[in-house]
């Protein structure tokens, strides 16, 4: 067990062994500075004239609040600073009483601000915790509260005291005790007076005996009077108000951080959209250039005087085909642009599939009959209404039927059916066409993708039909899924959200 002499060289240890056994909190250096700042600001706000006993880490940042308070003190109140003989000098221009400590282990790692006045007493005592040992880190054991990494601190063992102090404090935690209990403050003041009389170097301008007597007189006059209790209440309310201010500040910073995060996300989305737009425009330019190049080449060949009639006819057909292709490209791009500009003005109205789908299918019956394809539909009346504009559903069905009829040979079949679940209604367009390979299936919704093995006499499209379908469904909260096998056909399933208030029967 430690002797009293060993205990008294550390205020932290002295308070731990006192009858009051005060509570400690562990904070980082920034938290300790905030406590010091709050204490000094309370004294200033309530115009409390007091003697301050101070030992703080070196550096102007740690001492600026106390220095500011000392400038407003009236005699006989003063600030008494305890510094090591080899430490930094007191802040320039300060009239504080500097009490040098010998370079032994007295109060090493201890910091304090003790307030002593006729009407109020308070203290903030902190102790720098030791760094974790390599063994503790290697064992993977949880550190004890007394073994947390240390904060910005005091002169340490080796090297320059000021550099060691700043480095130690920045990397440490502090164990802090705050109290307005006059009895507990008296224990600390008594220990400080004892060290002053024993180990503080005598100064010609400092009457240590008179100083000790003055503190004793202040302690004798301090009782739990109504005035004292009023200041204690104000101290508590001050801390509560500060905590509320910190909470509101934290909430504000959190909202700002979330706002910045949202802005960052929106910025990323915007940049991605711009990149996609650039890619789309580049692809459009290339797609438009290809038919123009073919047309220009064919026109040049038509000028040849040795051109035979069959060749002339083939080049004319090539020009006609490429003109149709370019027209389809322009129409597809215009449809996409028109869709994007009108999406914000379109209402997601209730739409009955049994009324909206059959008219579109019926318009393709003559084309299917001309190609020798059976086209049929089954749309039950009990399918609930969906949230989709009628014009959008019409475009979706047109593009899906166009694809199915284009890639289905004579004698094939195309079915359009609908069903519903508790969450969505599904329209399925199934054909017995040439199908899509597994490698091409993931790309069919890309801009300008065109299926391979186009049947004879079919005009190549712009490759934007399924892209438009996907975009329209995205805008109304729907999805589209494709299933296909080469030589077996393709099934496109469109899922639309049910309209609010609708339910399946």
C-alpha positions in Angstrom: 0.0 0.0 0.0 1.2 3.5 -0.9 2.3 5.8 1.9 0.7 9.2 2.3 3.8 10.8 1.0 3.5 8.8 -2.2 -0.2 9.5 -2.5 0.1 13.2 -2.1 2.4 13.7 -5.1 -0.7 12.9 -7.3 -4.0 14.8 -6.8 -5.7 12.1 -8.8 -4.6 9.4 -6.4 -5.4 11.6 -3.4 -9.0 12.1 -4.5 -9.4 8.4 -5.2 -8.4 7.5 -1.7 -10.5 10.3 -0.1 -13.7 9.6 1.9 -15.7 11.4 -0.8 -14.5 9.0 -3.5 -15.6 11.3 -6.4 -16.6 10.0 -9.8 -14.3 10.3 -12.8 -15.1 10.5 -16.5 -12.7 9.7 -19.3 -12.5 12.2 -22.0 -10.2 13.1 -24.9 -8.1 16.3 -24.7 -10.7 18.3 -26.6 -13.3 17.3 -24.1 -11.1 18.4 -21.2 -10.6 21.8 -22.9 -14.3 22.1 -23.3 -14.8 21.5 -19.6 -12.2 24.1 -18.7 -13.7 26.6 -21.1 -17.2 26.1 -19.6 -15.9 26.6 -16.1 -14.1 29.9 -16.9 -17.1 31.2 -18.9 -19.4 30.4 -16.0 -17.2 32.5 -13.7 -17.2 35.4 -16.2 -20.9 35.2 -16.9 -21.7 35.5 -13.2 -18.9 37.9 -12.4 -17.4 35.7 -9.7 -14.1 37.1 -8.4 -12.0 34.2 -7.2 -8.5 32.9 -6.7 -7.6 30.3 -9.3 -5.0 27.5 -8.7 -4.0 26.3 -12.2 -1.8 23.7 -13.7 -2.4 23.0 -17.4 -0.5 21.6 -20.3 1.9 23.9 -22.0 0.7 26.0 -24.9 -1.3 29.1 -25.4 -4.4 27.2 -26.5 -4.7 25.5 -23.1 -4.2 28.7 -21.1 -6.1 31.3 -23.2 -9.4 31.1 -21.2 -7.7 31.4 -17.8 -5.5 34.2 -19.1 -8.6 36.1 -20.3 -10.3 35.6 -16.9 -7.3 36.8 -15.0 -7.4 40.1 -16.8 -10.7 40.9 -15.2 -9.7 40.0 -11.7 -9.6 42.7 -9.0 -7.2 42.7 -6.0 -6.7 40.6 -3.9 -7.9 37.8 -6.3 -5.2 36.3 -8.5 -4.4 33.4 -10.7 -1.6 31.1 -9.4 0.1 29.0 -12.1 2.1 26.0 -11.3 4.8 25.2 -13.9 7.9 23.1 -13.9 11.3 24.7 -13.8 12.1 23.4 -17.2 8.7 24.1 -18.8 7.5 27.0 -20.9 7.1 30.5 -19.4 3.8 32.0 -18.4 1.9 33.7 -21.2 3.4 37.0 -22.1 1.8 40.1 -20.5 0.2 38.0 -17.8 0.1 39.2 -14.2 -0.4 35.7 -12.8 1.6 34.5 -9.9 3.9 31.8 -11.3 4.9 29.1 -8.8 7.7 26.9 -10.2 7.7 23.2 -9.4 10.8 21.2 -9.1 11.4 18.6 -11.8 10.4 15.6 -9.7 7.2 13.4 -9.9 4.9 15.8 -8.0 1.7 16.2 -10.0 3.2 14.6 -13.1 0.4 14.0 -15.4 -2.0 16.0 -13.2 -3.8 19.1 -14.4 -6.3 21.2 -12.5 -8.2 24.5 -12.2 -9.4 25.1 -8.6 -11.7 28.0 -7.9 -11.7 29.5 -4.5 -13.8 32.6 -3.6 -15.8 33.8 -0.6 -19.1 32.7 -2.3 -18.2 29.8 -4.5 -15.8 26.9 -4.8 -15.2 24.5 -7.7 -12.5 22.3 -9.2 -11.7 20.4 -12.3 -8.9 17.9 -11.7 -7.6 15.7 -14.5 -5.0 13.0 -14.8 -3.3 11.8 -18.0 -3.8 8.1 -18.4 -0.9 5.9 -19.5 -0.6 4.5 -23.0 -1.5 0.9 -23.6 1.4 -1.5 -23.3 2.6 -3.6 -26.2 1.7 -6.7 -24.3 -1.9 -5.6 -23.7 -2.2 -4.8 -27.4 -0.7 -8.1 -28.4 -2.9 -10.1 -26.1 -6.0 -8.6 -27.7 -7.4 -7.9 -24.2 -9.8 -5.0 -23.6 -7.9 -2.2 -21.8 -9.0 -1.2 -18.3 -10.3 2.4 -17.8 -7.0 3.4 -16.4 -5.0 2.1 -19.4 -6.6 4.0 -22.2 -4.3 5.8 -24.7 -3.2 9.2 -23.3 -4.0 12.9 -24.2 -2.1 16.2 -24.8 -0.1 16.6 -21.7 2.6 17.5 -19.4 6.4 17.2 -19.5 7.2 13.5 -19.8 10.2 11.4 -19.2 12.8 12.0 -21.9 13.5 14.5 -24.6 12.3 18.1 -24.7 9.6 18.6 -22.0 7.4 20.9 -24.2 7.5 18.6 -27.2 7.0 15.5 -25.1 4.0 17.2 -23.3 2.3 18.3 -26.5 2.8 14.9 -28.1 1.6 13.0 -25.0 -1.6 15.1 -24.6 -2.6 14.8 -28.2 -2.4 11.0 -28.0 -3.9 10.4 -24.6 -7.2 10.2 -22.7 -7.8 12.1 -19.4 -9.5 10.9 -16.3 -11.4 14.0 -15.1 -13.2 14.9 -11.8 -15.4 18.0 -11.5 -16.9 19.1 -8.2 -18.5 22.1 -6.5 -18.4 20.3 -3.1 -16.5 22.8 -0.8 -15.3 19.9 1.3 -13.8 18.1 -1.6 -12.3 21.3 -3.0 -10.8 21.9 0.5 -9.0 18.5 0.3 -7.4 19.5 -3.0 -6.5 23.1 -1.8 -4.9 21.6 1.4 -2.8 19.2 -0.7 -1.7 22.1 -3.0 -0.8 24.3 0.0 1.2 21.4 1.5 3.2 21.0 -1.8 3.6 24.8 -2.0 5.2 24.9 1.5 7.4 21.9 0.8 8.5 21.9 -2.8 7.7 25.2 -4.5 10.8 27.3 -4.8 10.6 30.4 -2.7 10.0 33.7 -4.5 10.8 37.1 -3.1 7.6 38.6 -4.4 5.4 35.8 -3.0 4.5 35.5 0.6 3.6 31.8 0.7 2.6 31.9 4.4 0.2 34.8 3.7 -1.2 33.0 0.7 -1.8 29.8 2.6 -3.5 31.8 5.4 -5.7 33.6 2.9 -6.9 30.3 1.4 -7.6 29.0 5.0 -9.7 32.1 5.8 -11.7 31.7 2.6 -12.4 28.1 3.5 -13.5 29.1 7.0 -16.1 31.5 5.6 -17.5 29.1 3.0 -20.7 27.4 4.2 -23.7 26.2 2.4 -25.5 29.5 2.6 -28.4 30.4 0.3 -26.0 32.5 -1.8 -23.6 29.6 -2.2 -26.5 27.1 -3.1 -27.8 29.7 -5.6 -24.5 29.6 -7.4 -24.4 25.8 -7.3 -27.9 25.8 -8.9 -26.6 28.3 -11.5 -23.6 26.0 -12.1 -25.9 23.0 -12.7 -28.2 25.0 -15.0 -25.2 26.4 -16.8 -23.9 22.9 -17.6 -27.4 21.8 -18.6 -27.7 24.7 -21.0 -24.3 23.9 -22.4 -25.2 20.3 -23.0 -28.4 21.4 -24.8 -26.3 23.8 -26.9 -23.9 21.0 -27.7 -26.8 18.7 -28.6 -28.4 21.2 -30.9 -25.0 21.9 -32.5 -24.4 18.2 -33.0 -27.9 17.9 -34.5 -27.2 20.8 -36.8 -23.8 19.4 -37.8 -25.4 16.0 -38.4 -28.1 17.6 -40.6 -25.4 19.5 -42.5 -23.4 16.3 -42.9 -26.4 14.5 -44.2 -27.1 17.4 -46.5 -23.6 17.3 -47.8 -23.8 13.5 -48.2 -27.1 13.9 -50.1 -25.5 16.7 -52.3 -22.5 14.4 -52.9 -24.9 11.5 -53.9 -26.9 13.9 -56.1 -23.7 15.1 -57.7 -22.6 11.6 -58.4 -25.9 10.8 -59.9 -25.8 14.0 -62.0 -22.2 13.2 -63.2 -23.3 9.6 -64.1 -26.3 11.0 -66.0 -24.1 13.4 -67.9 -21.7 10.6 -68.7 -24.6 8.5 -69.9 -25.9 11.4 -72.0 -22.5 11.9 -73.5 -22.3 8.2 -74.3 -25.8 8.3 -75.8 -25.0 11.3 -78.0 -21.8 9.7 -79.2 -23.6 6.5 -80.1 -26.4 8.5 -81.8 -23.7 10.2 -83.9 -22.1 7.0 -84.9 -25.5 5.3 -85.7 -26.5 8.2 -87.9 -23.2 8.4 -89.6 -23.3 4.7 -90.7 -26.3 4.9 -93.0 -25.1 8.2 -94.4 -21.8 6.6 -95.3 -23.6 3.7 -97.0 -25.9 6.1 -98.9 -22.9 8.2 -100.0 -21.0 5.2 -101.2 -24.0 3.8 -103.1 -24.6 7.2 -104.8 -21.0 7.3 -105.9 -21.3 3.9 -107.4 -24.5 4.9 -109.2 -22.5 7.4 -111.2 -20.4 4.7 -112.9 -21.1 4.6 -116.7 -20.4 0.8 -116.7 -23.0 0.0 -114.0 -25.4 -2.9 -115.0 -29.1 -2.7 -114.3 -29.1 -5.4 -111.6 -26.3 -3.6 -109.8 -28.1 -0.3 -110.1 -31.2 -1.9 -108.7 -29.2 -3.3 -105.8 -27.6 0.1 -105.0 -31.0 1.8 -105.1 -32.4 -0.8 -102.7 -29.4 -0.2 -100.5 -30.1 3.5 -100.5 -33.8 2.9 -99.7 -32.9 0.5 -96.9 -30.5 2.9 -95.3 -32.9 5.8 -95.6 -35.5 3.7 -93.8 -32.9 2.8 -91.1 -32.0 6.5 -90.6 -35.6 7.5 -90.4 -36.2 4.8 -87.7 -33.1 6.1 -85.8 -34.3 9.6 -85.9 -37.9 8.6 -84.9 -36.5 6.5 -82.0 -34.3 9.3 -80.6 -37.2 11.8 -80.9 -39.4 9.4 -79.0 -36.9 9.0 -76.2 -36.4 12.8 -76.0 -40.2 13.4 -76.0 -40.7 10.8 -73.4 -38.1 12.3 -71.0 -39.5 15.9 -71.4 -43.1 14.8 -70.9 -42.6 12.4 -68.0 -42.9 15.1 -65.3 -46.2 16.3 -66.8 -47.8 12.9 -67.1 -50.2 11.6 -64.4 -50.1 8.0 -63.3 -53.8 7.4 -63.7 -55.7 4.2 -63.1 -55.7 2.0 -66.2 -57.8 -1.2 -66.9 -55.8 -3.7 -68.9 -58.8 -5.5 -70.2 -59.8 -2.2 -71.9 -56.4 -0.9 -72.9 -54.5 -3.9 -74.3 -57.0 -5.6 -76.8 -57.3 -2.5 -79.0 -53.5 -2.4 -79.5 -53.3 -6.1 -80.3 -56.2 -5.8 -82.7 -54.4 -3.2 -84.8 -51.6 -5.8 -85.5 -54.0 -8.6 -86.5 -53.9 -7.6 -90.2 -50.0 -7.5 -90.2 -49.9 -10.9 -88.4 -52.3 -12.5 -90.9 -50.3 -11.1 -93.8 -47.1 -12.8 -92.4 -49.0 -16.0 -91.6 -48.6 -15.6 -87.9 -51.4 -16.4 -85.4 -51.8 -13.5 -83.0 -54.1 -13.9 -80.0 -54.7 -12.4 -76.6 -56.3 -13.3 -73.2 -56.9 -10.4 -70.8 -59.2 -11.4 -67.9 -61.5 -8.7 -66.8 -60.8 -9.3 -63.1 -57.2 -8.2 -63.4 -56.9 -5.1 -61.2 -56.3 -1.6 -62.6 -52.7 -0.5 -62.8 -50.9 2.8 -62.4 -49.7 3.7 -65.9 -50.8 6.3 -68.4 -52.7 4.8 -71.4 -50.3 6.4 -73.9 -47.3 4.8 -72.2 -48.9 1.3 -72.2 -49.8 1.7 -75.8 -46.1 2.5 -76.7 -45.0 -0.5 -74.6 -47.3 -2.9 -76.4 -46.4 -1.5 -79.8 -42.7 -2.1 -79.3 -43.2 -5.6 -77.9 -45.6 -6.7 -80.6 -43.3 -5.2 -83.3 -40.4 -7.2 -82.0 -42.4 -10.4 -81.7 -43.9 -10.2 -85.2 -40.5 -9.2 -86.7 -38.6 -12.1 -85.3 -41.3 -14.8 -85.8 -41.4 -16.7 -89.1 -44.6 -17.6 -91.0 -46.5 -20.3 -89.3 -45.5 -19.1 -85.9 -47.6 -17.8 -83.0 -47.7 -14.8 -80.7 -49.8 -14.7 -77.5 -50.6 -11.8 -75.2 -51.8 -12.7 -71.7 -52.3 -11.0 -68.4 -52.5 -12.1 -64.8 -52.2 -10.4 -61.4 -50.7 -11.0 -57.9 -51.2 -9.1 -54.7 -48.4 -6.6 -55.7 -48.5 -6.2 -59.4 -50.2 -7.0 -62.7 -48.2 -8.8 -65.4 -48.6 -8.6 -69.2 -46.8 -11.4 -71.0 -45.9 -11.3 -74.7 -44.7 -14.7 -75.9 -43.7 -15.8 -79.4 -42.3 -18.8 -81.2 -39.7 -16.8 -83.0 -36.0 -17.3 -83.6 -35.1 -16.5 -80.0 -32.1 -14.8 -78.4 -28.8 -16.4 -77.4 -27.8 -16.4 -73.7 -24.9 -14.1 -74.5 -27.1 -11.5 -76.2 -30.0 -11.6 -73.7 -28.5 -9.2 -71.1 -28.0 -6.6 -73.8 -31.4 -6.4 -75.4 -32.4 -3.3 -73.4 -29.3 -1.4 -74.3 -29.4 1.6 -76.6 -29.2 0.7 -80.3 -29.0 -3.0 -79.7 -30.3 -5.0 -82.7 -31.0 -8.7 -82.7 -29.0 -11.0 -85.0 -30.4 -13.2 -87.7 -33.1 -10.8 -88.8 -35.6 -12.7 -91.0 -35.5 -11.9 -94.8 -37.4 -8.9 -96.0 -37.5 -7.3 -92.5 -36.2 -3.7 -92.1 -33.6 -3.3 -89.4 -34.9 -1.1 -86.6 -33.2 1.6 -84.6 -32.5 -0.7 -81.6 -34.4 1.6 -79.3 -37.7 -0.2 -78.9 -36.9 -2.2 -75.8 -34.9 0.7 -74.3 -38.1 2.9 -74.5 -40.1 0.1 -72.9 -37.7 -0.2 -70.0 -37.6 3.6 -69.5 -41.4 3.9 -69.5 -41.7 1.1 -67.0 -39.0 2.7 -64.8 -41.0 6.0 -64.7 -44.2 4.3 -63.6 -42.5 1.9 -61.1 -42.8 -1.2 -63.2 -40.2 -3.8 -64.4 -39.6 -5.9 -67.5 -38.0 -9.4 -67.7 -37.0 -11.3 -70.8 -36.7 -15.1 -71.2 -35.6 -16.7 -74.4 -34.0 -19.8 -76.0 -32.6 -19.9 -79.6 -35.1 -21.5 -82.1 -37.7 -21.8 -79.3 -39.0 -18.2 -79.0 -39.0 -15.3 -76.5 -41.1 -14.2 -73.6 -41.2 -10.6 -72.4 -43.0 -10.1 -69.1 -44.0 -6.6 -68.1 -44.9 -6.0 -64.5 -47.0 -2.9 -63.6 -47.8 -1.6 -60.0 -51.4 -1.9 -59.0 -53.3 1.3 -58.7 -54.1 2.4 -55.1 -57.6 1.2 -54.1 -57.5 -1.7 -56.7 -57.5 -5.3 -55.6 -57.8 -8.6 -57.3 -61.1 -10.4 -57.0 
